[in-house]
Amino acid sequence: MGDKVNVPGIGEVEVLPNTVLDPAAYTAPDSGVALLPERVEFTAANMDNYNF
């Protein structure tokens, strides 16, 4: 948590715990959420466009 990454075309984003979205959510030690300025929906058609 707390890692900051510069995303071209978006700017600096920070990885935050899942509790940012849901106070009751569990956050594993090696995961979190990066809030982006626009909604991104991952589908079978576009998943190869992203580096997970």
N, C-alpha and C positions, 0 to 999 in steps of 0.2 A: 504494500500500500504506500501511497505517497510518491511513487515514481512519476516523473514528468517526462513527456515525450513531445518533441516538436513534430507535428504532422503537417506536411506541405499543403498549402491551400486552406488549412484550418487554423494552425497556430499551436500553441502549447496546450496539451491536455494532461490531466493528472488522473492516475488510477486511484480510485476511492473504494472503500468497502461497500459491499452490497447493501448495508444498512442505510446508505444514502437514499436508496429508492424505497426500501421497506425496513423499518426499524426492527422487525422481527426476523429478518432474513439471516441466514447463516453465511459467513464468509470463510472459505477455506484459506489456510495460510498462504497459498500460492495463487490466489485468484482475487478478482475484484471487478470493478466496472469502470469504464472510461466513458464519461458523458460527452457526447459529440453534439455539435450545434444543430444537426439535422437527424431525423430518424433514419436508421439504416435497418433494413429487414433482410436477413440472410435467408436465401432460398436455394434450392438445388440448382436453379438456373444461374445464380450469381456467386455462389460460394467460392468458386475458383478465382474470383477477383480480389479476394482478401487473404492476407497472410496470418493465419491463426497461430 
